[in-house]
Amino acid sequence: MAQTVFVYGDDWSSACVAEQSWVNGTLWDTGKGYPVAVLNDGGQRVYGALYTFENETLAELDAIAAERGLERRTVQVGTDRGAMEAVAFVWPSEVVGDDFEKVGLGDWKVHRRMDTLPLLYFAYASCLDTERFQLAGVDGHFQEIAGLGVLHGYALRFTYLAGDGAGRADVVEEGGAVEGKVYRIGQEARDYLWVREGVATEGYRPAMITVEINGELHEALTFLVVHKSPADIPPPAHYVKEILRGAEGFVTPEYYEFLQKVTGQPDKL
């Protein structure tokens, strides 16, 4: 019998139910090449993915968990489509080893990849536009473009409520495809994006996703809204202008037409 399992370490070659998933708790680096999750209601999240495993693989997971001192629990897992029940292998108490280090963002893939530079970065909204980079004096860090990226299985939405009361873009795992610009970036660009996307204040969170570039799949960094509005929030005109200005002539004509419609701007700005 197949079982849905929340995996917060490395990817598995099994049927993935949801790439963007989370539980309430904290994530810890054991220093042994793998993390452990501690479940709690302290307001933090552990990010991972939901997979479906057959009994043979589940037995393998049970053996690995036993070696690492983990226990199997049934948990509520958040996804972009709503909460689901799944099995997770977690640390049995809130007391962890003295040599464990907390993974601040709660995402093992991000934790492992961020210092592996350069990075591919998938921009799908205002970061398509070079004018904002120029105004911030960071355009020199976004000169290398790997190509047009397509993120499959996601939809462009406006789920972030900004301080001005208007919406900002997000990609939500609910089917479809999102086109964007893929940059190859270094530390300076990464650090700039951390601030611009409000990572420290939980506006957006960094995530590693798989994008298609020229028919090949690549892992790339992007940013997802942490606390998503269930309904889309209309974006402001200046933000729409940045998206369309950056997308024009780069994304496919069909997708550009979609952007005009979804932003409420049928005519070129």
C-alpha positions as CSV (number, residue, x, y, z in Angstrom):
1,M,0.0,0.0,0.0
2,A,1.4,3.4,-1.0
3,Q,2.0,6.0,1.7
4,T,2.4,9.8,1.4
5,V,5.6,10.9,3.1
6,F,6.9,14.4,3.9
7,V,10.6,14.6,3.0
8,Y,12.7,17.5,4.1
9,G,16.1,16.3,3.1
10,D,17.3,15.5,-0.4
11,D,15.0,14.6,-3.3
12,W,13.9,11.0,-4.0
13,S,13.2,9.4,-7.4
14,S,9.5,8.7,-6.5
15,A,6.1,10.2,-7.4
16,C,6.1,13.7,-6.1
17,V,2.7,14.9,-4.8
18,A,3.7,18.5,-4.0
19,E,7.1,20.1,-4.4
20,Q,6.2,23.0,-2.1
21,S,5.3,21.6,1.3
22,W,5.8,22.5,5.0
23,V,5.2,21.5,8.6
24,N,5.4,23.6,11.7
25,G,8.8,23.2,13.4
26,T,12.5,23.8,13.2
27,L,15.2,22.2,11.1
28,W,18.6,21.3,12.3
29,D,21.8,20.4,10.6
30,T,23.4,17.4,12.3
31,G,26.8,18.0,10.7
32,K,26.6,14.5,9.3
33,G,25.3,15.4,5.8
34,Y,21.6,15.3,6.7
35,P,19.0,17.4,8.7
36,V,16.5,16.5,11.3
37,A,13.2,18.2,11.9
38,V,11.7,19.0,15.3
39,L,7.9,19.5,15.4
40,N,6.6,22.4,17.4
41,D,4.2,25.4,17.1
42,G,6.8,28.1,17.5
43,G,5.8,29.9,14.4
44,Q,8.6,28.5,12.2
45,R,8.3,26.1,9.3
46,V,10.3,23.2,7.9
47,Y,10.1,23.0,4.1
48,G,10.2,19.9,2.0
49,A,8.2,17.9,-0.5
50,L,5.5,15.3,-0.4
51,Y,6.2,11.9,-2.1
52,T,4.3,8.7,-2.5
53,F,6.3,5.7,-1.5
54,E,5.5,2.0,-1.9
55,N,6.0,-0.4,1.1
56,E,9.5,-1.5,0.0
57,T,10.8,2.1,0.0
58,L,9.0,2.8,3.2
59,A,10.9,-0.1,4.9
60,E,14.1,1.5,3.6
61,L,13.1,4.8,5.1
62,D,12.3,3.2,8.4
63,A,15.7,1.7,8.5
64,I,17.4,5.0,7.7
65,A,15.3,6.7,10.4
66,A,16.2,4.1,13.0
67,E,19.9,4.7,12.3
68,R,19.5,8.4,12.7
69,G,17.4,8.3,15.9
70,L,14.2,9.5,14.2
71,E,10.6,8.3,14.7
72,R,7.7,8.0,12.3
73,R,4.8,10.3,13.0
74,T,1.6,11.3,11.2
75,V,1.6,15.1,10.6
76,Q,-0.5,17.8,8.9
77,V,1.4,19.2,5.9
78,G,0.7,22.5,4.3
79,T,0.8,22.8,0.5
80,D,-0.4,25.3,-2.1
81,R,-3.5,23.3,-2.6
82,G,-4.3,23.0,1.1
83,A,-3.4,20.8,4.1
84,M,-2.7,17.1,3.7
85,E,-2.0,14.2,6.1
86,A,1.3,12.4,5.7
87,V,4.0,10.5,7.4
88,A,7.2,12.3,8.5
89,F,10.4,11.0,10.2
90,V,11.3,13.5,12.9
91,W,13.5,14.0,15.9
92,P,11.7,12.5,19.0
93,S,12.1,15.6,21.3
94,E,12.8,19.3,21.3
95,V,16.2,18.7,22.8
96,V,18.8,18.3,20.1
97,G,22.4,17.5,20.0
98,D,24.9,20.1,21.3
99,D,26.6,20.1,17.9
100,F,23.5,20.6,15.9
101,E,23.1,23.9,14.0
102,K,19.7,25.5,13.3
103,V,18.8,25.9,9.7
104,G,17.4,29.4,9.8
105,L,15.2,29.3,6.7
106,G,14.0,25.8,7.4
107,D,14.8,24.6,3.9
108,W,17.6,22.1,3.5
109,K,17.9,22.5,-0.3
110,V,18.4,26.2,0.0
111,H,20.8,25.7,3.0
112,R,22.9,23.4,0.9
113,R,22.9,25.3,-2.4
114,M,23.3,28.9,-1.4
115,D,27.0,29.0,-1.2
116,T,27.5,27.0,-4.4
117,L,28.1,30.0,-6.7
118,P,27.3,31.0,-9.4
119,L,23.5,30.2,-9.1
120,L,20.8,30.2,-11.6
121,Y,18.0,32.6,-10.6
122,F,14.5,32.4,-12.1
123,A,12.8,35.8,-12.2
124,Y,9.1,35.8,-13.1
125,A,7.8,39.3,-12.2
126,S,9.4,42.7,-11.5
127,C,12.9,41.2,-11.6
128,L,12.4,40.7,-15.3
129,D,13.0,44.4,-15.6
130,T,16.5,45.7,-15.8
131,E,15.5,49.3,-15.1
132,R,14.9,48.5,-11.4
133,F,18.3,47.0,-11.2
134,Q,19.8,50.1,-12.7
135,L,18.0,52.4,-10.3
136,A,19.4,50.3,-7.4
137,G,22.9,50.4,-8.9
138,V,23.1,46.6,-9.1
139,D,22.5,46.0,-12.8
140,G,26.1,44.9,-13.2
141,H,25.3,41.8,-11.1
142,F,22.6,40.7,-13.5
143,Q,24.3,40.8,-16.8
144,E,24.6,37.1,-17.5
145,I,21.4,35.6,-18.8
146,A,21.1,31.8,-19.2
147,G,17.9,32.0,-21.2
148,L,14.2,31.8,-21.1
149,G,13.0,29.5,-18.3
150,V,9.7,27.7,-18.0
151,L,8.5,26.5,-14.6
152,H,6.1,23.7,-15.2
153,G,3.3,22.8,-12.7
154,Y,2.9,26.4,-11.4
155,A,0.7,29.4,-12.0
156,L,1.4,33.1,-11.8
157,R,-0.7,34.6,-9.1
158,F,-0.8,37.9,-7.0
159,T,-0.9,36.5,-3.5
160,Y,1.3,39.0,-1.6
161,L,-0.2,41.9,0.2
162,A,2.3,44.7,0.1
163,G,2.5,47.7,2.4
164,D,0.7,49.9,-0.1
165,G,-2.3,47.6,0.0
166,A,-1.7,46.3,-3.5
167,G,-0.7,42.8,-4.7
168,R,2.6,41.4,-5.8
169,A,3.4,38.4,-7.8
170,D,3.9,34.8,-6.7
171,V,4.1,31.4,-8.4
172,V,1.8,28.8,-6.9
173,E,1.9,25.1,-7.3
174,E,-1.5,24.5,-8.8
175,G,-0.7,23.4,-12.4
176,G,0.1,25.4,-15.6
177,A,3.4,27.0,-16.6
178,V,5.2,30.2,-15.8
179,E,7.8,31.8,-18.1
180,G,10.7,33.9,-16.8
181,K,14.2,35.1,-17.2
182,V,17.0,33.0,-15.9
183,Y,20.1,34.8,-14.7
184,R,23.4,33.4,-13.6
185,I,24.2,35.3,-10.4
186,G,27.0,35.6,-7.8
187,Q,27.1,36.5,-4.1
188,E,26.3,40.3,-4.6
189,A,23.2,39.6,-6.6
190,R,22.1,36.9,-4.2
191,D,22.5,39.2,-1.2
192,Y,20.6,42.0,-3.0
193,L,17.7,39.7,-3.8
194,W,17.6,38.6,-0.1
195,V,16.9,42.2,0.9
196,R,14.6,43.1,-2.0
197,E,12.4,40.0,-1.5
198,G,12.0,40.6,2.2
199,V,13.4,37.3,3.3
200,A,14.2,38.5,6.8
201,T,10.7,39.7,7.4
202,E,9.1,36.6,5.8
203,G,7.7,38.4,2.8
204,Y,9.1,35.9,0.3
205,R,11.2,32.9,0.9
206,P,14.0,31.5,-1.3
207,A,13.3,28.1,-2.9
208,M,15.1,25.8,-5.3
209,I,12.9,24.8,-8.2
210,T,13.4,23.0,-11.6
211,V,13.1,25.1,-14.7
212,E,13.3,24.1,-18.4
213,I,15.8,26.1,-20.4
214,N,16.2,25.2,-24.1
215,G,14.6,21.8,-23.5
216,E,16.9,20.9,-20.6
217,L,16.0,20.9,-16.9
218,H,18.0,22.9,-14.5
219,E,17.8,23.7,-10.8
220,A,17.3,27.4,-10.0
221,L,16.7,29.8,-7.2
222,T,13.4,31.7,-7.0
223,F,11.3,33.4,-4.4
224,L,7.9,32.4,-3.2
225,V,5.4,34.2,-1.0
226,V,5.4,32.9,2.5
227,H,1.9,33.8,3.7
228,K,-0.3,33.7,0.5
229,S,-3.6,35.5,0.2
230,P,-6.3,32.9,-0.9
231,A,-7.6,35.4,-3.5
232,D,-5.5,37.4,-5.9
233,I,-4.8,41.0,-5.0
234,P,-4.7,43.5,-7.9
235,P,-1.1,44.8,-8.5
236,P,-0.3,48.5,-8.8
237,A,0.3,50.1,-12.2
238,H,4.0,50.8,-11.7
239,Y,4.6,47.2,-10.8
240,V,2.7,45.9,-13.8
241,K,4.7,48.3,-16.0
242,E,8.0,46.7,-14.7
243,I,6.7,43.2,-15.4
244,L,5.6,43.9,-18.9
245,R,8.6,46.0,-19.7
246,G,10.9,43.2,-18.6
247,A,8.9,40.5,-20.3
248,E,8.4,42.2,-23.7
249,G,10.5,40.6,-26.4
250,F,11.9,37.9,-24.0
251,V,9.0,35.6,-23.1
252,T,6.9,34.0,-25.9
253,P,4.2,36.2,-27.5
254,E,1.5,33.9,-26.1
255,Y,2.8,34.3,-22.6
256,Y,3.2,38.1,-23.0
257,E,-0.4,38.3,-24.0
258,F,-1.3,36.3,-20.9
259,L,0.6,38.7,-18.8
260,Q,-1.3,41.6,-20.2
261,K,-4.6,39.9,-19.4
262,V,-3.7,38.7,-16.0
263,T,-2.4,42.1,-14.9
264,G,-5.4,43.9,-16.3
265,Q,-3.4,45.7,-19.0
266,P,-4.6,44.5,-22.4
267,D,-2.6,47.3,-24.1
268,K,1.1,47.8,-24.0
269,L,2.2,50.2,-21.3
